[in-house]
């Protein structure tokens, strides 16, 4: 009985230790970590929310608080160029993909570094999203031509290269260092 109790305690301790290690590798804040913010606009210039990228252990944590976006599921991606010229925001370039992989978390040859999960927007036009982009760096995000975050018109299928069939670009914001 005493042996079984010690074995159980040891197993629980190992499991908790593994959870702490996973947390360190997937988004624990880094001391004095840099951050950047993007203020999103629609094609008509209306405010569409705010995204923040923060350095964390193992990558960048990106959070998005969207507003004035049509209800439903929307693909969200970091794009490779820090430009958001309306009306179609094509100046933001393609998805941020410094590792030259294919699009989507469900693609065996993916994902792009800038691929994010879909965001659900309610009938009030608001939605939130938070994700850690593993391996991403602030230096890469804020390179010579910068980067942008884009909300797409439709849901991302998370597998079709190069953009997940997520439709047109309906909101865009350029990341600026804080």
KOLLO-69884 format. One record per residue (C-alpha): residue in three letters; y, x, z. Coordinates in steps of 0.1 Angstrom, whole numbers, always signed. Layout:
residues N
<site ALA,<Y,X,Z>>
...
END
This chain:
residues 178
<site UNK,<+0,+0,+0>>
<site UNK,<+24,+28,+9>>
<site UNK,<+15,+46,-23>>
<site UNK,<+22,+14,-43>>
<site UNK,<+56,+9,-27>>
<site UNK,<+66,+46,-34>>
<site UNK,<+54,+42,-70>>
<site UNK,<+74,+10,-75>>
<site UNK,<+105,+26,-60>>
<site UNK,<+101,+57,-82>>
<site UNK,<+97,+35,-113>>
<site UNK,<+128,+15,-105>>
<site UNK,<+148,+46,-99>>
<site UNK,<+137,+61,-132>>
<site UNK,<+146,+29,-150>>
<site UNK,<+180,+28,-134>>
<site UNK,<+186,+64,-143>>
<site UNK,<+177,+57,-179>>
<site UNK,<+202,+28,-179>>
<site UNK,<+230,+51,-166>>
<site UNK,<+221,+77,-193>>
<site UNK,<+222,+50,-220>>
<site UNK,<+256,+38,-208>>
<site UNK,<+269,+74,-209>>
<site UNK,<+258,+77,-245>>
<site UNK,<+271,+43,-257>>
<site UNK,<+306,+39,-245>>
<site UNK,<+315,+52,-211>>
<site UNK,<+352,+60,-211>>
<site UNK,<+360,+97,-216>>
<site UNK,<+386,+113,-193>>
<site UNK,<+420,+115,-210>>
<site UNK,<+404,+99,-241>>
<site UNK,<+428,+91,-270>>
<site UNK,<+434,+57,-283>>
<site UNK,<+449,+40,-314>>
<site UNK,<+461,+5,-321>>
<site UNK,<+463,-17,-352>>
<site UNK,<+485,-48,-354>>
<site UNK,<+468,-71,-380>>
<site UNK,<+487,-93,-404>>
<site UNK,<+476,-120,-429>>
<site UNK,<+486,-118,-466>>
<site UNK,<+516,-140,-458>>
<site UNK,<+527,-116,-430>>
<site UNK,<+517,-138,-401>>
<site UNK,<+504,-121,-370>>
<site UNK,<+466,-120,-370>>
<site UNK,<+458,-100,-339>>
<site UNK,<+454,-66,-324>>
<site UNK,<+427,-40,-326>>
<site UNK,<+423,-10,-303>>
<site UNK,<+401,+21,-308>>
<site UNK,<+394,+42,-277>>
<site UNK,<+374,+74,-274>>
<site UNK,<+342,+69,-254>>
<site UNK,<+311,+90,-248>>
<site UNK,<+293,+91,-281>>
<site UNK,<+319,+74,-304>>
<site UNK,<+348,+50,-305>>
<site UNK,<+350,+17,-288>>
<site UNK,<+368,-8,-310>>
<site UNK,<+380,-41,-296>>
<site UNK,<+396,-68,-317>>
<site UNK,<+416,-99,-305>>
<site UNK,<+422,-120,-336>>
<site UNK,<+444,-150,-340>>
<site UNK,<+456,-173,-369>>
<site UNK,<+422,-167,-387>>
<site UNK,<+402,-195,-402>>
<site UNK,<+374,-208,-380>>
<site UNK,<+339,-195,-387>>
<site UNK,<+321,-162,-391>>
<site UNK,<+339,-132,-405>>
<site UNK,<+329,-97,-414>>
<site UNK,<+350,-70,-398>>
<site UNK,<+351,-34,-409>>
<site UNK,<+371,-2,-404>>
<site UNK,<+384,+9,-439>>
<site UNK,<+390,+44,-451>>
<site UNK,<+428,+43,-458>>
<site UNK,<+456,+34,-435>>
<site UNK,<+474,+10,-459>>
<site UNK,<+475,-27,-458>>
<site UNK,<+495,-39,-488>>
<site UNK,<+494,-77,-493>>
<site UNK,<+482,-99,-508>>
<site UNK,<+446,-85,-511>>
<site UNK,<+447,-54,-489>>
<site UNK,<+427,-34,-514>>
<site UNK,<+449,-4,-506>>
<site UNK,<+428,+0,-474>>
<site UNK,<+401,+14,-496>>
<site UNK,<+364,+9,-490>>
<site UNK,<+345,+9,-457>>
<site UNK,<+349,+40,-435>>
<site UNK,<+318,+60,-444>>
<site UNK,<+321,+97,-437>>
<site UNK,<+283,+101,-434>>
<site UNK,<+277,+86,-469>>
<site UNK,<+252,+60,-458>>
<site UNK,<+247,+25,-472>>
<site UNK,<+263,-7,-458>>
<site UNK,<+249,-26,-429>>
<site UNK,<+231,-24,-396>>
<site UNK,<+201,-42,-412>>
<site UNK,<+200,-18,-441>>
<site UNK,<+174,+10,-435>>
<site UNK,<+198,+35,-452>>
<site UNK,<+228,+23,-432>>
<site UNK,<+251,+17,-416>>
<site UNK,<+286,+29,-426>>
<site UNK,<+305,+43,-397>>
<site UNK,<+331,+15,-400>>
<site UNK,<+305,-13,-401>>
<site UNK,<+309,-38,-372>>
<site UNK,<+292,-70,-363>>
<site UNK,<+305,-104,-374>>
<site UNK,<+332,-121,-354>>
<site UNK,<+331,-158,-346>>
<site UNK,<+365,-175,-348>>
<site UNK,<+369,-208,-331>>
<site UNK,<+388,-239,-342>>
<site UNK,<+419,-225,-325>>
<site UNK,<+419,-196,-349>>
<site UNK,<+410,-171,-322>>
<site UNK,<+381,-146,-320>>
<site UNK,<+372,-114,-302>>
<site UNK,<+349,-86,-310>>
<site UNK,<+340,-54,-291>>
<site UNK,<+317,-27,-304>>
<site UNK,<+311,+11,-300>>
<site UNK,<+309,+29,-334>>
<site UNK,<+284,+57,-326>>
<site UNK,<+295,+91,-338>>
<site UNK,<+330,+80,-348>>
<site UNK,<+359,+102,-337>>
<site UNK,<+396,+97,-333>>
<site UNK,<+402,+127,-356>>
<site UNK,<+383,+109,-383>>
<site UNK,<+400,+76,-377>>
<site UNK,<+434,+91,-378>>
<site UNK,<+428,+117,-406>>
<site UNK,<+454,+126,-432>>
<site UNK,<+454,+91,-449>>
<site UNK,<+446,+72,-417>>
<site UNK,<+424,+41,-416>>
<site UNK,<+427,+3,-412>>
<site UNK,<+407,-26,-398>>
<site UNK,<+401,-55,-420>>
<site UNK,<+389,-91,-414>>
<site UNK,<+370,-106,-443>>
<site UNK,<+369,-142,-455>>
<site UNK,<+332,-146,-450>>
<site UNK,<+303,-135,-428>>
<site UNK,<+288,-101,-435>>
<site UNK,<+251,-102,-444>>
<site UNK,<+248,-68,-426>>
<site UNK,<+226,-53,-454>>
<site UNK,<+241,-55,-489>>
<site UNK,<+258,-23,-501>>
<site UNK,<+287,-17,-504>>
<site UNK,<+304,-45,-484>>
<site UNK,<+278,-70,-471>>
<site UNK,<+290,-98,-494>>
<site UNK,<+318,-106,-468>>
<site UNK,<+343,-118,-493>>
<site UNK,<+380,-112,-497>>
<site UNK,<+402,-94,-472>>
<site UNK,<+423,-119,-452>>
<site UNK,<+439,-98,-425>>
<site UNK,<+445,-61,-421>>
<site UNK,<+461,-36,-397>>
<site UNK,<+467,+2,-398>>
<site UNK,<+456,+23,-368>>
<site UNK,<+484,+42,-352>>
<site UNK,<+479,+68,-323>>
<site UNK,<+490,+55,-289>>
END
